[in-house]
């Protein structure tokens, strides 16, 4: 009996240490600190000249799945501060697969961004076909989550730990640095220099895949049919400068 009690104590201790270690790895790390206000949100919307039915409906899922409509165009030549862009992105994606988006603009087209993966992030990857296209940690996380979700009550401690790990990954902070350029009248180019999930730095081959998928989504959205025409686009003096056209009106579907 004493041996069983000791084994139980050891097992519990290992589980606690494992949970604590996983939480530390996936839920700590560098994040962009940008303090924005409702005034930043208002000024960002005013500069864009875009009439939006409900900003919270213009999120990543809505745009990637083409569940939005646009009409007309407006010419703009203005700049957006880090606070204004963070306010726009964070508010639009409050119900999306990524949340708490903060962007900090630097010099020479450089910038940094951080956000938190929501509980629906894995579903978003699956809907976009990214899980089937690539074999990597995200694939395994998705498969594990499916397994745990469909496991009846009474599953083992090991299965509980696996589910816990997957949920931590889904709520992890992401931090990236990189560069943004105008590539043509309706395309941009992104160079991601570093990418971290929590305290884990992702390898270059994974970063290149993220670049590809990001550009695939973004460049599909900023088409002439959607009212976009880029004459100038650059980051300088901590501001995002844009000259060209944007759609006059945008309407999305509520999640």
Backbone as CSV, one residue per row, in Angstrom:
resi,resn,N_x,N_y,N_z,CA_x,CA_y,CA_z,C_x,C_y,C_z
1,UNK,0.827,-1.208,0.000,0.000,0.000,0.000,0.863,1.260,0.000
2,UNK,1.937,1.266,0.833,2.816,2.427,0.887,3.478,2.675,-0.465
3,UNK,3.829,1.548,-1.118,4.461,1.687,-2.440,3.491,2.340,-3.421
4,UNK,2.211,1.922,-3.380,1.209,2.501,-4.283,1.007,3.985,-4.007
5,UNK,0.988,4.360,-2.719,0.836,5.768,-2.354,2.001,6.590,-2.884
6,UNK,3.234,6.040,-2.724,4.420,6.750,-3.217,4.377,6.900,-4.726
7,UNK,3.950,5.829,-5.416,3.848,5.894,-6.872,2.822,6.948,-7.301
8,UNK,1.720,7.023,-6.530,0.699,8.016,-6.823,1.217,9.429,-6.664
9,UNK,1.975,9.650,-5.566,2.548,10.976,-5.321,3.512,11.362,-6.437
10,UNK,4.332,10.401,-6.864,5.284,10.660,-7.955,4.551,11.005,-9.238
11,UNK,3.480,10.242,-9.533,2.713,10.482,-10.755,2.090,11.877,-10.749
12,UNK,1.468,12.237,-9.613,0.856,13.559,-9.497,1.904,14.655,-9.642
13,UNK,3.062,14.464,-9.028,4.138,15.455,-9.115,4.597,15.635,-10.555
14,UNK,4.726,14.521,-11.281,5.157,14.602,-12.684,4.123,15.332,-13.533
15,UNK,2.831,15.066,-13.272,1.765,15.734,-14.024,1.791,17.235,-13.770
16,UNK,1.945,17.628,-12.488,1.993,19.047,-12.137,3.178,19.724,-12.808
17,UNK,4.335,19.072,-12.765,5.533,19.640,-13.397,5.351,19.750,-14.906
18,UNK,4.735,18.732,-15.494,4.511,18.741,-16.936,3.581,19.881,-17.323
19,UNK,2.456,20.003,-16.607,1.519,21.081,-16.890,2.190,22.438,-16.743
20,UNK,2.950,22.609,-15.653,3.626,23.884,-15.423,4.642,24.194,-16.497
21,UNK,5.400,23.185,-16.924,6.406,23.389,-17.970,5.779,23.741,-19.295
22,UNK,4.694,23.045,-19.643,4.012,23.318,-20.907,3.412,24.716,-20.898
23,UNK,2.788,25.086,-19.790,2.201,26.423,-19.677,3.271,27.492,-19.836
24,UNK,4.430,27.278,-19.225,5.524,28.245,-19.299,6.031,28.384,-20.734
25,UNK,6.144,27.262,-21.433,6.686,27.278,-22.795,5.730,27.955,-23.768
26,UNK,4.447,27.585,-23.690,3.502,28.044,-24.703,2.815,29.359,-24.365
27,UNK,2.772,29.764,-23.110,2.007,30.943,-22.741,2.863,32.088,-22.221
28,UNK,4.137,32.019,-22.421,5.011,33.152,-22.135,5.831,33.448,-23.378
29,UNK,6.355,34.614,-23.453,7.125,35.018,-24.617,6.908,36.486,-24.895
30,UNK,7.669,37.002,-25.827,7.608,38.420,-26.123,6.311,38.772,-26.835
31,UNK,5.718,39.894,-26.450,4.535,40.410,-27.112,4.706,41.900,-27.381
32,UNK,4.044,42.375,-28.430,4.108,43.790,-28.796,3.205,44.572,-27.847
33,UNK,3.758,45.605,-27.251,3.001,46.425,-26.306,2.557,47.716,-26.995
34,UNK,1.294,47.765,-27.364,0.702,48.959,-27.968,-0.576,49.286,-27.214
35,UNK,-0.641,50.468,-26.653,-1.827,50.903,-25.919,-2.677,51.792,-26.828
36,UNK,-3.820,51.264,-27.267,-4.702,52.049,-28.130,-6.010,52.368,-27.425
37,UNK,-6.688,53.385,-27.934,-7.943,53.841,-27.340,-9.040,53.863,-28.404
38,UNK,-10.243,54.170,-27.982,-11.357,54.300,-28.923,-11.111,55.435,-29.913
39,UNK,-10.355,56.447,-29.489,-10.012,57.539,-30.409,-9.138,57.038,-31.550
40,UNK,-8.228,56.102,-31.245,-7.384,55.517,-32.290,-8.242,54.721,-33.277
41,UNK,-9.225,53.997,-32.752,-10.132,53.239,-33.619,-10.915,54.187,-34.524
42,UNK,-11.425,55.262,-33.963,-12.209,56.229,-34.738,-11.369,56.910,-35.811
43,UNK,-10.147,57.313,-35.447,-9.297,58.001,-36.422,-8.839,57.046,-37.521
44,UNK,-8.584,55.782,-37.178,-8.202,54.802,-38.188,-9.313,54.571,-39.190
45,UNK,-10.547,54.453,-38.705,-11.694,54.282,-39.596,-11.909,55.510,-40.469
46,UNK,-11.743,56.692,-39.875,-11.921,57.932,-40.630,-10.891,58.059,-41.748
47,UNK,-9.637,57.726,-41.450,-8.588,57.808,-42.477,-8.835,56.831,-43.621
48,UNK,-9.367,55.656,-43.306,-9.572,54.634,-44.342,-10.682,55.024,-45.312
49,UNK,-11.605,55.872,-44.866,-12.763,56.305,-45.673,-13.665,55.139,-46.071
50,UNK,-13.553,54.021,-45.358,-14.359,52.843,-45.668,-15.570,52.795,-44.749
51,UNK,-16.752,52.691,-45.332,-17.967,52.510,-44.560,-18.145,51.019,-44.298
52,UNK,-18.107,50.632,-43.020,-18.190,49.222,-42.639,-19.470,48.997,-41.851
53,UNK,-20.262,48.010,-42.285,-21.511,47.729,-41.604,-21.287,47.381,-40.144
54,UNK,-20.387,46.456,-39.864,-20.025,46.051,-38.508,-18.587,45.589,-38.545
55,UNK,-17.690,46.344,-37.918,-16.257,46.043,-38.006,-15.941,44.641,-37.503
56,UNK,-16.669,44.169,-36.492,-16.407,42.845,-35.941,-16.734,41.719,-36.917
57,UNK,-17.439,42.034,-37.989,-17.755,41.028,-39.003,-16.691,40.960,-40.094
58,UNK,-15.718,41.888,-40.055,-14.649,41.885,-41.066,-13.393,41.282,-40.414
59,UNK,-13.478,40.010,-40.056,-12.359,39.349,-39.387,-11.646,38.404,-40.344
60,UNK,-10.605,37.746,-39.839,-9.778,36.886,-40.675,-10.578,35.771,-41.332
61,UNK,-11.467,35.123,-40.586,-12.263,34.035,-41.152,-13.179,34.542,-42.255
62,UNK,-13.855,35.656,-42.011,-14.766,36.233,-42.999,-14.033,36.567,-44.292
63,UNK,-12.857,37.192,-44.167,-12.102,37.594,-45.350,-11.525,36.391,-46.082
64,UNK,-10.942,35.441,-45.337,-10.301,34.284,-45.959,-11.309,33.395,-46.676
65,UNK,-12.525,33.325,-46.139,-13.553,32.475,-46.732,-14.424,33.229,-47.733
66,UNK,-14.061,34.489,-48.012,-14.762,35.316,-48.998,-16.231,35.532,-48.635
67,UNK,-16.493,35.605,-47.330,-17.853,35.861,-46.855,-18.059,37.358,-46.597
68,UNK,-17.716,38.170,-47.578,-17.881,39.612,-47.468,-18.157,40.184,-48.847
69,UNK,-18.657,41.406,-48.856,-18.923,42.082,-50.124,-18.430,43.516,-50.042
70,UNK,-18.049,44.064,-51.172,-17.577,45.451,-51.246,-18.311,46.179,-52.362
71,UNK,-18.297,47.499,-52.266,-18.860,48.312,-53.344,-18.124,49.643,-53.400
72,UNK,-17.934,50.138,-54.629,-17.312,51.440,-54.826,-15.845,51.483,-54.439
73,UNK,-15.237,52.636,-54.649,-13.846,52.865,-54.258,-13.683,54.297,-53.761
74,UNK,-12.697,54.479,-52.908,-12.288,55.803,-52.447,-10.780,55.932,-52.593
75,UNK,-10.339,57.088,-53.051,-8.903,57.341,-53.117,-8.426,57.878,-51.775
76,UNK,-7.330,57.330,-51.276,-6.765,57.838,-50.035,-5.257,57.988,-50.168
77,UNK,-4.727,58.923,-49.427,-3.279,59.098,-49.284,-3.060,59.554,-47.848
78,UNK,-2.712,58.601,-46.992,-2.640,58.908,-45.569,-1.697,57.915,-44.892
79,UNK,-1.552,58.067,-43.597,-0.738,57.135,-42.818,-1.553,56.643,-41.631
80,UNK,-1.175,55.458,-41.146,-1.818,54.865,-39.984,-0.750,54.602,-38.921
81,UNK,-1.053,54.997,-37.698,-0.107,54.768,-36.601,-0.240,53.317,-36.118
82,UNK,0.713,52.914,-35.290,0.653,51.575,-34.698,-0.614,51.419,-33.870
83,UNK,-0.976,52.474,-33.150,-2.174,52.423,-32.311,-3.445,52.293,-33.158
84,UNK,-3.513,53.039,-34.263,-4.700,52.977,-35.119,-4.836,51.607,-35.770
85,UNK,-3.737,51.073,-36.294,-3.810,49.773,-36.944,-4.103,48.654,-35.945
86,UNK,-3.526,48.741,-34.760,-3.802,47.739,-33.723,-5.270,47.784,-33.320
87,UNK,-5.816,48.992,-33.206,-7.220,49.144,-32.835,-8.131,48.532,-33.897
88,UNK,-7.845,48.800,-35.167,-8.651,48.265,-36.258,-8.602,46.740,-36.301
89,UNK,-7.391,46.175,-36.238,-7.230,44.727,-36.346,-7.794,43.996,-35.143
90,UNK,-7.532,44.525,-33.957,-8.022,43.868,-32.743,-9.543,43.881,-32.670
91,UNK,-10.151,45.017,-33.002,-11.604,45.123,-32.948,-12.268,44.240,-33.991
92,UNK,-11.719,44.223,-35.219,-12.296,43.409,-36.282,-12.233,41.914,-35.953
93,UNK,-11.188,41.495,-35.255,-10.967,40.071,-35.008,-11.314,39.624,-33.599
94,UNK,-12.149,40.388,-32.915,-12.501,40.038,-31.535,-13.167,38.658,-31.455
95,UNK,-13.842,38.226,-32.526,-14.476,36.906,-32.563,-13.798,35.964,-33.548
96,UNK,-12.625,36.329,-34.038,-11.958,35.530,-35.045,-10.994,34.496,-34.474
97,UNK,-10.262,33.785,-35.330,-9.340,32.731,-34.891,-8.077,33.267,-34.222
98,UNK,-7.775,34.552,-34.419,-6.672,35.183,-33.687,-7.197,36.454,-33.043
99,UNK,-6.691,36.769,-31.833,-7.206,37.902,-31.065,-6.057,38.741,-30.521
100,UNK,-6.432,39.878,-29.918,-5.457,40.758,-29.264,-4.283,41.086,-30.188
101,UNK,-4.601,41.560,-31.374,-3.570,41.841,-32.378,-2.965,43.213,-32.123
102,UNK,-1.661,43.238,-31.930,-0.940,44.502,-31.770,0.164,44.591,-32.814
103,UNK,0.215,45.731,-33.483,1.204,45.964,-34.533,2.037,47.179,-34.165
104,UNK,3.342,47.060,-34.332,4.235,48.192,-34.084,5.081,48.425,-35.329
105,UNK,4.924,49.597,-35.945,5.664,49.936,-37.154,7.004,50.559,-36.793
106,UNK,8.028,50.264,-37.605,9.362,50.791,-37.358,9.841,51.656,-38.509
107,UNK,11.018,51.294,-39.051,11.622,52.017,-40.171,11.885,51.058,-41.331
108,UNK,12.044,51.633,-42.524,12.450,50.846,-43.698,11.587,49.612,-43.907
109,UNK,10.265,49.804,-43.799,9.281,48.742,-44.035,9.319,47.626,-42.994
110,UNK,9.972,47.870,-41.851,10.039,46.867,-40.794,8.910,47.054,-39.797
111,UNK,8.564,45.977,-39.131,7.565,46.050,-38.076,7.521,44.763,-37.284
112,UNK,6.724,44.755,-36.239,6.528,43.553,-35.426,5.056,43.441,-35.077
113,UNK,4.606,42.209,-34.860,3.208,41.959,-34.560,3.101,40.826,-33.551
114,UNK,2.096,40.902,-32.704,1.805,39.789,-31.808,0.298,39.613,-31.718
115,UNK,-0.113,38.385,-31.451,-1.533,38.081,-31.287,-1.649,36.780,-30.512
116,UNK,-2.866,36.436,-30.157,-3.126,35.217,-29.400,-3.998,34.291,-30.243
117,UNK,-3.627,33.019,-30.289,-4.419,32.033,-31.008,-5.661,31.705,-30.190
118,UNK,-6.835,31.817,-30.803,-8.075,31.530,-30.083,-8.383,30.034,-30.143
119,UNK,-9.450,29.636,-29.476,-9.840,28.235,-29.437,-10.265,27.715,-30.804
120,UNK,-10.605,28.613,-31.735,-11.065,28.198,-33.066,-9.952,28.214,-34.107
121,UNK,-8.711,28.430,-33.672,-7.615,28.563,-34.627,-7.393,27.285,-35.424
122,UNK,-7.423,26.127,-34.750,-7.231,24.862,-35.447,-8.332,24.636,-36.478
123,UNK,-9.570,25.010,-36.128,-10.673,24.887,-37.083,-10.430,25.762,-38.307
124,UNK,-9.890,26.962,-38.079,-9.595,27.871,-39.187,-8.567,27.251,-40.128
125,UNK,-7.500,26.652,-39.571,-6.475,26.017,-40.392,-7.068,24.883,-41.226
126,UNK,-7.960,24.125,-40.616,-8.573,23.014,-41.336,-9.459,23.529,-42.475
127,UNK,-10.241,24.567,-42.206,-11.130,25.126,-43.227,-10.355,25.694,-44.405
128,UNK,-9.161,26.231,-44.140,-8.333,26.788,-45.201,-7.495,25.729,-45.920
129,UNK,-7.608,24.481,-45.498,-6.858,23.403,-46.131,-5.400,23.336,-45.742
130,UNK,-4.989,24.111,-44.737,-3.571,24.164,-44.371,-3.125,22.893,-43.643
131,UNK,-4.020,22.291,-42.888,-3.652,21.080,-42.158,-3.384,19.939,-43.122
132,UNK,-4.185,19.832,-44.174,-3.974,18.762,-45.139,-2.737,19.003,-45.996
133,UNK,-2.376,20.281,-46.209,-1.256,20.599,-47.088,0.088,20.336,-46.449
134,UNK,0.194,20.560,-45.129,1.476,20.484,-44.462,1.467,19.447,-43.360
135,UNK,2.604,18.805,-43.189,2.797,17.878,-42.082,3.709,18.556,-41.076
136,UNK,3.230,18.721,-39.846,4.026,19.412,-38.833,3.309,19.401,-37.502
137,UNK,3.825,20.148,-36.517,3.221,20.159,-35.180,1.746,20.525,-35.180
138,UNK,1.335,21.445,-36.063,-0.067,21.852,-36.086,-0.965,20.684,-36.473
139,UNK,-0.474,19.843,-37.398,-1.257,18.692,-37.815,-1.493,17.771,-36.637
140,UNK,-0.438,17.482,-35.905,-0.572,16.581,-34.766,-1.486,17.172,-33.707
141,UNK,-1.383,18.462,-33.480,-2.241,19.113,-32.486,-3.705,18.968,-32.886
142,UNK,-3.985,19.157,-34.179,-5.365,19.055,-34.643,-5.883,17.632,-34.480
143,UNK,-5.071,16.630,-34.822,-5.495,15.245,-34.705,-5.746,14.877,-33.250
144,UNK,-4.870,15.340,-32.368,-5.039,15.066,-30.941,-6.320,15.694,-30.423
145,UNK,-6.582,16.943,-30.837,-7.785,17.627,-30.390,-9.033,16.870,-30.837
146,UNK,-9.046,16.406,-32.085,-10.177,15.634,-32.577,-10.360,14.370,-31.748
147,UNK,-9.268,13.739,-31.421,-9.332,12.508,-30.634,-9.927,12.760,-29.258
148,UNK,-9.417,13.814,-28.589,-9.905,14.121,-27.245,-11.368,14.554,-27.287
149,UNK,-11.731,15.361,-28.272,-13.108,15.858,-28.365,-14.108,14.710,-28.528
150,UNK,-13.672,13.641,-29.184,-14.582,12.537,-29.461,-14.387,11.359,-28.516
151,UNK,-13.623,11.561,-27.460,-13.419,10.504,-26.474,-14.532,10.553,-25.429
152,UNK,-15.192,9.429,-25.160,-16.263,9.431,-24.158,-15.727,9.674,-22.761
153,UNK,-16.618,9.948,-21.827,-16.210,10.214,-20.448,-15.464,9.011,-19.884
154,UNK,-14.548,9.297,-18.952,-13.770,8.230,-18.339,-12.446,7.972,-19.032
155,UNK,-12.002,8.910,-19.895,-10.715,8.677,-20.563,-9.562,8.837,-19.567
156,UNK,-8.410,8.355,-19.968,-7.277,8.219,-19.052,-6.606,9.548,-18.763
157,UNK,-5.711,9.507,-17.755,-4.926,10.692,-17.409,-4.097,11.150,-18.605
158,UNK,-3.532,10.194,-19.324,-2.723,10.537,-20.498,-3.546,11.316,-21.521
159,UNK,-4.754,10.891,-21.752,-5.630,11.581,-22.706,-6.006,12.971,-22.207
160,UNK,-6.187,13.110,-20.910,-6.484,14.425,-20.339,-5.308,15.362,-20.569
161,UNK,-4.085,14.864,-20.333,-2.879,15.680,-20.519,-2.749,16.118,-21.973
162,UNK,-3.015,15.194,-22.880,-2.916,15.521,-24.305,-3.905,16.636,-24.670
163,UNK,-5.136,16.524,-24.176,-6.127,17.559,-24.432,-5.727,18.891,-23.842
164,UNK,-5.152,18.856,-22.672,-4.711,20.076,-22.007,-3.612,20.762,-22.819
165,UNK,-2.647,19.965,-23.284,-1.543,20.510,-24.086,-2.082,21.184,-25.343
166,UNK,-3.005,20.519,-26.016,-3.560,21.066,-27.251,-4.280,22.390,-27.000
167,UNK,-5.058,22.463,-25.923,-5.764,23.698,-25.603,-4.798,24.833,-25.297
168,UNK,-3.676,24.519,-24.666,-2.670,25.541,-24.388,-2.105,26.100,-25.686
169,UNK,-1.831,25.205,-26.627,-1.298,25.659,-27.913,-2.297,26.592,-28.587
170,UNK,-3.585,26.246,-28.530,-4.605,27.066,-29.172,-4.739,28.452,-28.559
171,UNK,-4.282,28.625,-27.312,-4.400,29.932,-26.658,-3.044,30.598,-26.509
172,UNK,-2.089,30.183,-27.293,-0.726,30.681,-27.143,-0.528,32.034,-27.820
173,UNK,0.360,32.869,-27.263,0.726,34.125,-27.920,1.726,33.874,-29.046
174,UNK,1.564,34.614,-30.115,2.469,34.519,-31.271,3.141,35.868,-31.461
175,UNK,4.435,35.846,-31.741,5.196,37.086,-31.956,6.017,36.933,-33.234
176,UNK,5.993,37.963,-34.076,6.737,37.895,-35.331,7.329,39.258,-35.675
177,UNK,8.468,39.228,-36.346,9.074,40.434,-36.913,9.246,40.214,-38.407
178,UNK,9.202,41.315,-39.160,9.358,41.150,-40.597,9.240,42.449,-41.350
179,UNK,9.068,42.323,-42.665,9.011,43.469,-43.561,7.826,43.333,-44.499
180,UNK,7.238,44.467,-44.860,6.090,44.510,-45.761,6.399,45.451,-46.915
181,UNK,6.178,44.987,-48.144,6.463,45.788,-49.340,5.282,45.754,-50.305
182,UNK,5.204,46.785,-51.136,4.306,46.765,-52.295,4.986,45.931,-53.369
183,UNK,4.286,44.925,-53.893,4.851,44.076,-54.936,4.320,44.472,-56.306
184,UNK,3.060,44.881,-56.358,2.445,45.368,-57.597,1.219,46.191,-57.207
185,UNK,0.398,46.553,-58.182,-0.780,47.358,-57.899,-1.793,46.633,-57.012
186,UNK,-1.721,45.310,-57.002,-2.696,44.550,-56.214,-2.083,43.381,-55.452
187,UNK,-0.790,43.460,-55.197,-0.151,42.421,-54.384,0.894,43.059,-53.467
188,UNK,1.090,42.416,-52.333,2.146,42.828,-51.409,3.091,41.653,-51.196
189,UNK,4.241,41.950,-50.626,5.230,40.923,-50.309,5.579,41.036,-48.839
190,UNK,5.647,39.907,-48.166,5.965,39.863,-46.741,7.199,39.003,-46.531
191,UNK,8.152,39.521,-45.790,9.311,38.739,-45.371,9.255,38.588,-43.852
192,UNK,9.035,37.378,-43.366,9.016,37.131,-41.929,10.426,36.768,-41.481
193,UNK,10.992,37.590,-40.615,12.358,37.349,-40.146,12.415,36.397,-38.962
194,UNK,11.429,36.493,-38.072,11.374,35.599,-36.922,9.934,35.352,-36.539
195,UNK,9.660,34.172,-35.989,8.306,33.792,-35.618,8.370,32.883,-34.397
196,UNK,7.655,33.282,-33.344,7.679,32.512,-32.106,6.264,32.237,-31.632
197,UNK,6.052,31.038,-31.136,4.816,30.674,-30.451,5.192,30.448,-28.998
198,UNK,4.731,31.351,-28.128,5.217,31.313,-26.752,6.710,31.574,-26.739
199,UNK,7.465,30.675,-26.121,8.918,30.803,-26.061,9.622,29.995,-27.135
200,UNK,8.847,29.356,-28.002,9.424,28.484,-29.027,9.638,29.262,-30.322
201,UNK,10.870,29.311,-30.817,11.185,29.929,-32.109,10.996,28.885,-33.201
202,UNK,10.200,29.210,-34.207,9.918,28.262,-35.270,11.040,28.260,-36.305
203,UNK,11.310,27.102,-36.922,12.390,26.996,-37.909,12.053,27.715,-39.209
204,UNK,13.084,27.944,-40.025,12.906,28.707,-41.258,11.949,28.045,-42.241
205,UNK,11.946,26.719,-42.335,11.046,26.082,-43.290,9.582,26.299,-42.904
206,UNK,9.311,26.323,-41.604,7.956,26.616,-41.143,7.596,28.075,-41.413
207,UNK,8.557,28.981,-41.190,8.325,30.406,-41.440,7.989,30.650,-42.910
208,UNK,8.712,29.976,-43.813,8.436,30.152,-45.240,7.018,29.691,-45.591
209,UNK,6.546,28.619,-44.945,5.184,28.140,-45.192,4.159,29.155,-44.691
210,UNK,4.440,29.752,-43.527,3.540,30.774,-42.985,3.496,31.976,-43.923
211,UNK,4.659,32.387,-44.445,4.708,33.483,-45.421,3.816,33.180,-46.622
212,UNK,3.967,31.978,-47.155,3.208,31.590,-48.344,1.714,31.652,-48.086
213,UNK,1.273,31.077,-46.966,-0.155,31.043,-46.662,-0.701,32.437,-46.389
214,UNK,0.080,33.260,-45.700,-0.354,34.627,-45.410,-0.546,35.419,-46.692
215,UNK,0.420,35.333,-47.579,0.327,36.057,-48.845,-0.794,35.519,-49.722
216,UNK,-1.016,34.221,-49.668,-2.102,33.626,-50.452,-3.442,34.236,-50.056
217,UNK,-3.666,34.391,-48.771,-4.924,34.956,-48.286,-4.997,36.455,-48.568
218,UNK,-3.934,37.183,-48.196,-3.943,38.646,-48.330,-4.082,39.077,-49.779
219,UNK,-3.284,38.496,-50.677,-3.298,38.937,-52.068,-4.572,38.532,-52.808
220,UNK,-5.288,37.554,-52.278,-6.603,37.229,-52.838,-7.620,38.302,-52.472
221,UNK,-7.477,38.849,-51.269,-8.431,39.856,-50.780,-8.240,41.202,-51.470
222,UNK,-6.985,41.643,-51.635,-6.726,43.001,-52.142,-6.731,43.031,-53.672
223,UNK,-7.835,42.610,-54.244,-7.986,42.535,-55.698,-8.697,43.775,-56.226
224,UNK,-8.591,44.049,-57.526,-9.320,45.179,-58.121,-10.826,45.027,-57.938
225,UNK,-11.305,43.771,-57.993,-12.742,43.525,-57.828,-13.227,43.962,-56.450
226,UNK,-12.332,43.946,-55.471,-12.700,44.370,-54.121,-12.378,45.836,-53.848
227,UNK,-11.955,46.564,-54.893,-11.758,48.003,-54.749,-10.362,48.436,-54.343
228,UNK,-9.371,47.539,-54.444,-8.009,47.872,-54.029,-7.128,48.217,-55.234
229,UNK,-6.341,49.246,-55.063,-5.315,49.624,-56.047,-4.196,50.316,-55.267
230,UNK,-3.022,49.713,-55.254,-1.915,50.217,-54.437,-0.944,51.001,-55.303
231,UNK,-0.859,52.307,-55.064,0.144,53.123,-55.748,1.437,53.197,-54.927
232,UNK,1.291,53.438,-53.641,2.444,53.478,-52.751,2.088,52.794,-51.438
233,UNK,3.061,52.084,-50.892,2.874,51.427,-49.603,4.251,51.280,-48.961
234,UNK,4.429,51.908,-47.808,5.707,51.766,-47.123,5.558,52.101,-45.638
235,UNK,6.519,51.619,-44.862,6.560,51.876,-43.423,7.776,52.737,-43.128
236,UNK,7.520,53.877,-42.477,8.599,54.816,-42.172,8.180,55.672,-40.983
237,UNK,9.156,56.020,-40.152,8.909,56.885,-38.984,7.830,56.316,-38.061
238,UNK,7.763,54.988,-37.981,6.783,54.371,-37.101,5.356,54.452,-37.593
239,UNK,5.171,54.664,-38.899,3.824,54.792,-39.468,3.714,53.967,-40.742
240,UNK,2.488,53.528,-41.008,2.178,52.780,-42.216,1.567,53.750,-43.228
241,UNK,2.287,54.017,-44.310,1.842,54.982,-45.329,1.184,54.246,-46.501
242,UNK,0.034,54.762,-46.925,-0.707,54.117,-48.019,-1.256,55.175,-48.971
243,UNK,-1.044,54.924,-50.268,-1.624,55.768,-51.307,-2.238,54.847,-52.348
244,UNK,-3.507,55.112,-52.672,-4.198,54.273,-53.644,-5.684,54.318,-53.419
245,UNK,-6.350,53.200,-53.645,-7.796,53.131,-53.409,-8.115,52.000,-52.448
246,UNK,-9.211,52.188,-51.726,-9.797,51.174,-50.866,-11.281,51.104,-51.191
247,UNK,-11.942,50.004,-50.884,-13.382,49.944,-51.147,-14.137,50.997,-50.339
248,UNK,-15.192,51.542,-50.930,-15.978,52.569,-50.237,-16.841,51.942,-49.136
249,UNK,-17.319,50.720,-49.366,-18.163,50.033,-48.391,-17.755,48.564,-48.295
250,UNK,-17.792,48.023,-47.086,-17.481,46.610,-46.865,-18.508,46.049,-45.885
251,UNK,-19.055,44.889,-46.233,-20.007,44.217,-45.360,-19.604,42.745,-45.231
252,UNK,-19.631,42.250,-44.015,-19.254,40.860,-43.775,-20.389,40.088,-43.144
253,UNK,-20.136,38.772,-42.967,-21.121,37.895,-42.345,-20.730,37.657,-40.895
254,UNK,-21.693,37.757,-39.997,-21.432,37.566,-38.573,-21.058,36.117,-38.294
255,UNK,-20.023,35.911,-37.468,-19.619,34.558,-37.097,-20.642,33.942,-36.152
